[in-house]
Amino acid sequence: MFFKRKPQKQYDLTLWRPVLRCSICTGEQAAGFQELATGRFEEVMLIRNEADLRQFEKTYGVDNVTKIY
């Protein structure tokens, strides 16, 4: 009602790699893409459980999501 859903951005997998950024202190996990040239991380969604991770993989068509800390 108040907020509109942002259009989904497409990522070129030759320039970006799918990663799961994990916090060592809090255990929070965020799924997103890391730019290969600069290492910049762009967060896409918060991962709270395994179903969220499966949804991220299905939405962006990726299979192997690596973890970074």
Biopython code that builds the backbone (N, CA, C, O; Angstrom):
import numpy as np
from Bio.PDB.StructureBuilder import StructureBuilder

atoms = [
    (1, "MET", "N", (0.809, -1.177, 0.000)),
    (1, "MET", "CA", (0.000, 0.000, 0.000)),
    (1, "MET", "C", (0.862, 1.253, 0.000)),
    (1, "MET", "O", (0.650, 2.141, -0.826)),
    (2, "PHE", "N", (1.826, 1.345, 0.904)),
    (2, "PHE", "CA", (2.654, 2.535, 0.986)),
    (2, "PHE", "C", (3.945, 2.416, 0.191)),
    (2, "PHE", "O", (4.475, 3.402, -0.322)),
    (3, "PHE", "N", (4.436, 1.195, 0.100)),
    (3, "PHE", "CA", (5.715, 0.994, -0.553)),
    (3, "PHE", "C", (5.531, 0.171, -1.810)),
    (3, "PHE", "O", (4.757, -0.785, -1.841)),
    (4, "LYS", "N", (6.256, 0.557, -2.846)),
    (4, "LYS", "CA", (6.236, -0.215, -4.082)),
    (4, "LYS", "C", (7.452, -1.124, -4.098)),
    (4, "LYS", "O", (8.526, -0.754, -3.624)),
    (5, "ARG", "N", (7.277, -2.292, -4.637)),
    (5, "ARG", "CA", (8.376, -3.237, -4.746)),
    (5, "ARG", "C", (9.347, -2.734, -5.811)),
    (5, "ARG", "O", (8.939, -2.323, -6.897)),
    (6, "LYS", "N", (10.629, -2.773, -5.483)),
    (6, "LYS", "CA", (11.653, -2.338, -6.428)),
    (6, "LYS", "C", (11.778, -3.375, -7.530)),
    (6, "LYS", "O", (11.653, -4.573, -7.274)),
    (7, "PRO", "N", (12.021, -2.928, -8.747)),
    (7, "PRO", "CA", (12.234, -3.908, -9.812)),
    (7, "PRO", "C", (13.523, -4.684, -9.551)),
    (7, "PRO", "O", (14.513, -4.129, -9.074)),
    (8, "GLN", "N", (13.492, -5.953, -9.866)),
    (8, "GLN", "CA", (14.623, -6.824, -9.614)),
    (8, "GLN", "C", (15.754, -6.495, -10.580)),
    (8, "GLN", "O", (15.547, -6.459, -11.793)),
    (9, "LYS", "N", (16.952, -6.256, -10.045)),
    (9, "LYS", "CA", (18.120, -5.943, -10.848)),
    (9, "LYS", "C", (18.745, -7.236, -11.341)),
    (9, "LYS", "O", (18.837, -8.204, -10.586)),
    (10, "GLN", "N", (19.167, -7.267, -12.574)),
    (10, "GLN", "CA", (19.822, -8.441, -13.139)),
    (10, "GLN", "C", (21.331, -8.281, -13.023)),
    (10, "GLN", "O", (21.860, -7.194, -13.257)),
    (11, "TYR", "N", (22.027, -9.354, -12.662)),
    (11, "TYR", "CA", (23.465, -9.331, -12.481)),
    (11, "TYR", "C", (24.133, -10.219, -13.513)),
    (11, "TYR", "O", (23.713, -11.354, -13.734)),
    (12, "ASP", "N", (25.174, -9.700, -14.142)),
    (12, "ASP", "CA", (25.959, -10.457, -15.102)),
    (12, "ASP", "C", (26.940, -11.328, -14.319)),
    (12, "ASP", "O", (27.827, -10.810, -13.641)),
    (13, "LEU", "N", (26.785, -12.634, -14.411)),
    (13, "LEU", "CA", (27.588, -13.549, -13.607)),
    (13, "LEU", "C", (29.042, -13.619, -14.056)),
    (13, "LEU", "O", (29.859, -14.254, -13.389)),
    (14, "THR", "N", (29.383, -12.976, -15.179)),
    (14, "THR", "CA", (30.788, -12.893, -15.557)),
    (14, "THR", "C", (31.479, -11.741, -14.823)),
    (14, "THR", "O", (32.705, -11.721, -14.717)),
    (15, "LEU", "N", (30.699, -10.787, -14.319)),
    (15, "LEU", "CA", (31.247, -9.642, -13.592)),
    (15, "LEU", "C", (30.953, -9.685, -12.094)),
    (15, "LEU", "O", (31.647, -9.047, -11.303)),
    (16, "TRP", "N", (29.923, -10.440, -11.704)),
    (16, "TRP", "CA", (29.492, -10.521, -10.309)),
    (16, "TRP", "C", (29.430, -11.986, -9.902)),
    (16, "TRP", "O", (29.147, -12.851, -10.730)),
    (17, "ARG", "N", (29.694, -12.268, -8.620)),
    (17, "ARG", "CA", (29.524, -13.636, -8.133)),
    (17, "ARG", "C", (28.558, -13.610, -6.951)),
    (17, "ARG", "O", (28.605, -12.691, -6.133)),
    (18, "PRO", "N", (27.686, -14.610, -6.853)),
    (18, "PRO", "CA", (26.743, -14.663, -5.735)),
    (18, "PRO", "C", (27.462, -15.079, -4.458)),
    (18, "PRO", "O", (28.211, -16.055, -4.449)),
    (19, "VAL", "N", (27.232, -14.335, -3.382)),
    (19, "VAL", "CA", (27.878, -14.636, -2.107)),
    (19, "VAL", "C", (26.882, -14.488, -0.971)),
    (19, "VAL", "O", (25.848, -13.833, -1.103)),
    (20, "LEU", "N", (27.216, -15.105, 0.135)),
    (20, "LEU", "CA", (26.449, -15.007, 1.364)),
    (20, "LEU", "C", (27.379, -14.381, 2.394)),
    (20, "LEU", "O", (28.309, -15.032, 2.871)),
    (21, "ARG", "N", (27.130, -13.116, 2.740)),
    (21, "ARG", "CA", (27.980, -12.412, 3.706)),
    (21, "ARG", "C", (27.485, -12.732, 5.106)),
    (21, "ARG", "O", (26.327, -12.480, 5.440)),
    (22, "CYS", "N", (28.374, -13.291, 5.923)),
    (22, "CYS", "CA", (28.014, -13.744, 7.260)),
    (22, "CYS", "C", (28.779, -12.932, 8.301)),
    (22, "CYS", "O", (29.975, -12.680, 8.151)),
    (23, "SER", "N", (28.089, -12.534, 9.339)),
    (23, "SER", "CA", (28.713, -11.823, 10.444)),
    (23, "SER", "C", (29.218, -12.834, 11.457)),
    (23, "SER", "O", (28.492, -13.745, 11.855)),
    (24, "ILE", "N", (30.456, -12.670, 11.869)),
    (24, "ILE", "CA", (31.031, -13.575, 12.852)),
    (24, "ILE", "C", (30.411, -13.323, 14.230)),
    (24, "ILE", "O", (30.186, -14.265, 14.990)),
    (25, "CYS", "N", (30.139, -12.075, 14.548)),
    (25, "CYS", "CA", (29.647, -11.715, 15.885)),
    (25, "CYS", "C", (28.175, -12.074, 16.099)),
    (25, "CYS", "O", (27.821, -12.706, 17.094)),
    (26, "THR", "N", (27.329, -11.664, 15.161)),
    (26, "THR", "CA", (25.890, -11.808, 15.374)),
    (26, "THR", "C", (25.282, -12.998, 14.652)),
    (26, "THR", "O", (24.182, -13.429, 14.997)),
    (27, "GLY", "N", (25.970, -13.534, 13.665)),
    (27, "GLY", "CA", (25.423, -14.645, 12.899)),
    (27, "GLY", "C", (24.479, -14.215, 11.800)),
    (27, "GLY", "O", (23.897, -15.062, 11.123)),
    (28, "GLU", "N", (24.313, -12.911, 11.604)),
    (28, "GLU", "CA", (23.427, -12.410, 10.552)),
    (28, "GLU", "C", (23.997, -12.766, 9.181)),
    (28, "GLU", "O", (25.208, -12.714, 8.968)),
    (29, "GLN", "N", (23.113, -13.126, 8.261)),
    (29, "GLN", "CA", (23.520, -13.493, 6.912)),
    (29, "GLN", "C", (22.754, -12.645, 5.905)),
    (29, "GLN", "O", (21.545, -12.446, 6.027)),
    (30, "ALA", "N", (23.483, -12.151, 4.910)),
    (30, "ALA", "CA", (22.881, -11.358, 3.845)),
    (30, "ALA", "C", (23.346, -11.928, 2.518)),
    (30, "ALA", "O", (24.541, -12.128, 2.303)),
    (31, "ALA", "N", (22.407, -12.187, 1.638)),
    (31, "ALA", "CA", (22.731, -12.700, 0.317)),
    (31, "ALA", "C", (22.842, -11.529, -0.641)),
    (31, "ALA", "O", (22.097, -10.553, -0.552)),
    (32, "GLY", "N", (23.779, -11.649, -1.548)),
    (32, "GLY", "CA", (23.954, -10.583, -2.525)),
    (32, "GLY", "C", (24.992, -10.982, -3.549)),
    (32, "GLY", "O", (25.269, -12.163, -3.759)),
    (33, "PHE", "N", (25.562, -9.968, -4.184)),
    (33, "PHE", "CA", (26.530, -10.199, -5.245)),
    (33, "PHE", "C", (27.769, -9.367, -4.974)),
    (33, "PHE", "O", (27.684, -8.222, -4.530)),
    (34, "GLN", "N", (28.934, -9.967, -5.251)),
    (34, "GLN", "CA", (30.204, -9.289, -5.067)),
    (34, "GLN", "C", (30.814, -9.049, -6.442)),
    (34, "GLN", "O", (30.925, -9.963, -7.259)),
    (35, "GLU", "N", (31.203, -7.811, -6.679)),
    (35, "GLU", "CA", (31.816, -7.451, -7.952)),
    (35, "GLU", "C", (33.218, -8.038, -7.991)),
    (35, "GLU", "O", (33.998, -7.849, -7.057)),
    (36, "LEU", "N", (33.542, -8.747, -9.062)),
    (36, "LEU", "CA", (34.828, -9.428, -9.144)),
    (36, "LEU", "C", (35.992, -8.452, -9.266)),
    (36, "LEU", "O", (37.065, -8.714, -8.723)),
    (37, "ALA", "N", (35.811, -7.341, -9.961)),
    (37, "ALA", "CA", (36.908, -6.402, -10.199)),
    (37, "ALA", "C", (37.290, -5.631, -8.936)),
    (37, "ALA", "O", (38.476, -5.437, -8.670)),
    (38, "THR", "N", (36.309, -5.192, -8.162)),
    (38, "THR", "CA", (36.596, -4.328, -7.022)),
    (38, "THR", "C", (36.355, -4.988, -5.668)),
    (38, "THR", "O", (36.880, -4.516, -4.659)),
    (39, "GLY", "N", (35.582, -6.056, -5.623)),
    (39, "GLY", "CA", (35.253, -6.701, -4.361)),
    (39, "GLY", "C", (34.085, -6.052, -3.637)),
    (39, "GLY", "O", (33.781, -6.416, -2.501)),
    (40, "ARG", "N", (33.430, -5.097, -4.280)),
    (40, "ARG", "CA", (32.281, -4.411, -3.684)),
    (40, "ARG", "C", (31.111, -5.380, -3.554)),
    (40, "ARG", "O", (30.819, -6.149, -4.470)),
    (41, "PHE", "N", (30.446, -5.329, -2.401)),
    (41, "PHE", "CA", (29.310, -6.209, -2.122)),
    (41, "PHE", "C", (28.017, -5.419, -2.239)),
    (41, "PHE", "O", (27.899, -4.325, -1.687)),
    (42, "GLU", "N", (27.056, -5.969, -2.953)),
    (42, "GLU", "CA", (25.729, -5.360, -3.077)),
    (42, "GLU", "C", (24.699, -6.327, -2.501)),
    (42, "GLU", "O", (24.462, -7.406, -3.045)),
    (43, "GLU", "N", (24.094, -5.915, -1.389)),
    (43, "GLU", "CA", (23.143, -6.775, -0.685)),
    (43, "GLU", "C", (21.808, -6.809, -1.420)),
    (43, "GLU", "O", (21.308, -5.786, -1.885)),
    (44, "VAL", "N", (21.245, -8.014, -1.512)),
    (44, "VAL", "CA", (19.965, -8.196, -2.179)),
    (44, "VAL", "C", (18.877, -8.520, -1.163)),
    (44, "VAL", "O", (17.788, -7.947, -1.213)),
    (45, "MET", "N", (19.169, -9.441, -0.238)),
    (45, "MET", "CA", (18.154, -9.819, 0.737)),
    (45, "MET", "C", (18.794, -10.402, 1.988)),
    (45, "MET", "O", (19.918, -10.902, 1.960)),
    (46, "LEU", "N", (18.053, -10.326, 3.081)),
    (46, "LEU", "CA", (18.462, -10.888, 4.359)),
    (46, "LEU", "C", (18.075, -12.365, 4.395)),
    (46, "LEU", "O", (16.972, -12.740, 3.998)),
    (47, "ILE", "N", (18.991, -13.190, 4.874)),
    (47, "ILE", "CA", (18.746, -14.633, 4.956)),
    (47, "ILE", "C", (18.496, -14.991, 6.420)),
    (47, "ILE", "O", (19.386, -14.857, 7.260)),
    (48, "ARG", "N", (17.286, -15.445, 6.715)),
    (48, "ARG", "CA", (16.941, -15.828, 8.088)),
    (48, "ARG", "C", (16.898, -17.333, 8.280)),
    (48, "ARG", "O", (17.087, -17.834, 9.388)),
    (49, "ASN", "N", (16.646, -18.058, 7.184)),
    (49, "ASN", "CA", (16.582, -19.520, 7.284)),
    (49, "ASN", "C", (16.915, -20.119, 5.921)),
    (49, "ASN", "O", (17.191, -19.401, 4.960)),
    (50, "GLU", "N", (16.883, -21.431, 5.858)),
    (50, "GLU", "CA", (17.241, -22.150, 4.626)),
    (50, "GLU", "C", (16.266, -21.843, 3.483)),
    (50, "GLU", "O", (16.660, -21.833, 2.317)),
    (51, "ALA", "N", (15.012, -21.595, 3.816)),
    (51, "ALA", "CA", (14.017, -21.278, 2.788)),
    (51, "ALA", "C", (14.340, -19.948, 2.103)),
    (51, "ALA", "O", (14.140, -19.811, 0.896)),
    (52, "ASP", "N", (14.832, -18.978, 2.855)),
    (52, "ASP", "CA", (15.231, -17.703, 2.267)),
    (52, "ASP", "C", (16.388, -17.891, 1.293)),
    (52, "ASP", "O", (16.416, -17.275, 0.227)),
    (53, "LEU", "N", (17.345, -18.746, 1.661)),
    (53, "LEU", "CA", (18.479, -19.014, 0.776)),
    (53, "LEU", "C", (18.020, -19.702, -0.507)),
    (53, "LEU", "O", (18.492, -19.369, -1.594)),
    (54, "ARG", "N", (17.109, -20.650, -0.385)),
    (54, "ARG", "CA", (16.573, -21.321, -1.580)),
    (54, "ARG", "C", (15.820, -20.329, -2.471)),
    (54, "ARG", "O", (15.895, -20.410, -3.697)),
    (55, "GLN", "N", (15.094, -19.395, -1.852)),
    (55, "GLN", "CA", (14.369, -18.381, -2.619)),
    (55, "GLN", "C", (15.343, -17.470, -3.374)),
    (55, "GLN", "O", (15.093, -17.118, -4.527)),
    (56, "PHE", "N", (16.437, -17.091, -2.738)),
    (56, "PHE", "CA", (17.466, -16.277, -3.394)),
    (56, "PHE", "C", (18.050, -17.015, -4.587)),
    (56, "PHE", "O", (18.188, -16.443, -5.668)),
    (57, "GLU", "N", (18.396, -18.289, -4.396)),
    (57, "GLU", "CA", (18.963, -19.086, -5.479)),
    (57, "GLU", "C", (17.977, -19.239, -6.630)),
    (57, "GLU", "O", (18.373, -19.175, -7.794)),
    (58, "LYS", "N", (16.710, -19.439, -6.323)),
    (58, "LYS", "CA", (15.689, -19.610, -7.355)),
    (58, "LYS", "C", (15.436, -18.296, -8.097)),
    (58, "LYS", "O", (15.295, -18.293, -9.320)),
    (59, "THR", "N", (15.379, -17.197, -7.373)),
    (59, "THR", "CA", (15.083, -15.903, -7.976)),
    (59, "THR", "C", (16.168, -15.475, -8.952)),
    (59, "THR", "O", (15.866, -14.969, -10.033)),
    (60, "TYR", "N", (17.431, -15.676, -8.578)),
    (60, "TYR", "CA", (18.536, -15.206, -9.409)),
    (60, "TYR", "C", (19.171, -16.312, -10.246)),
    (60, "TYR", "O", (20.114, -16.045, -10.992)),
    (61, "GLY", "N", (18.683, -17.534, -10.142)),
    (61, "GLY", "CA", (19.155, -18.630, -10.982)),
    (61, "GLY", "C", (20.604, -19.014, -10.715)),
    (61, "GLY", "O", (21.358, -19.290, -11.649)),
    (62, "VAL", "N", (20.993, -19.033, -9.453)),
    (62, "VAL", "CA", (22.362, -19.406, -9.091)),
    (62, "VAL", "C", (22.327, -20.696, -8.281)),
    (62, "VAL", "O", (21.329, -21.014, -7.635)),
    (63, "ASP", "N", (23.436, -21.433, -8.329)),
    (63, "ASP", "CA", (23.509, -22.707, -7.622)),
    (63, "ASP", "C", (24.483, -22.670, -6.453)),
    (63, "ASP", "O", (24.127, -23.025, -5.329)),
    (64, "ASN", "N", (25.701, -22.246, -6.717)),
    (64, "ASN", "CA", (26.726, -22.290, -5.672)),
    (64, "ASN", "C", (26.946, -20.889, -5.104)),
    (64, "ASN", "O", (27.514, -20.018, -5.763)),
    (65, "VAL", "N", (26.491, -20.695, -3.888)),
    (65, "VAL", "CA", (26.637, -19.415, -3.204)),
    (65, "VAL", "C", (27.744, -19.603, -2.169)),
    (65, "VAL", "O", (27.608, -20.405, -1.245)),
    (66, "THR", "N", (28.842, -18.857, -2.330)),
    (66, "THR", "CA", (29.948, -18.971, -1.389)),
    (66, "THR", "C", (29.766, -18.016, -0.226)),
    (66, "THR", "O", (29.105, -16.985, -0.354)),
    (67, "LYS", "N", (30.359, -18.366, 0.919)),
    (67, "LYS", "CA", (30.261, -17.520, 2.115)),
    (67, "LYS", "C", (31.496, -16.657, 2.226)),
    (67, "LYS", "O", (32.613, -17.109, 1.973)),
    (68, "ILE", "N", (31.283, -15.388, 2.612)),
    (68, "ILE", "CA", (32.386, -14.495, 2.945)),
    (68, "ILE", "C", (32.110, -13.944, 4.333)),
    (68, "ILE", "O", (30.957, -13.824, 4.747)),
    (69, "TYR", "N", (33.172, -13.612, 5.048)),
    (69, "TYR", "CA", (33.042, -13.128, 6.420)),
    (69, "TYR", "C", (33.582, -11.728, 6.535)),
    (69, "TYR", "O", (33.560, -11.146, 7.620)),
]
sb = StructureBuilder()
sb.init_structure("model")
sb.init_model(0)
sb.init_chain("A")
sb.init_seg("    ")
for serial, (resi, resn, name, xyz) in enumerate(atoms, 1):
    if name == "N":
        sb.init_residue(resn, " ", resi, " ")
    sb.init_atom(name, np.array(xyz, "f"), 0.0, 1.0, " ", f" {name:<3s}", serial, name[0])
structure = sb.get_structure()
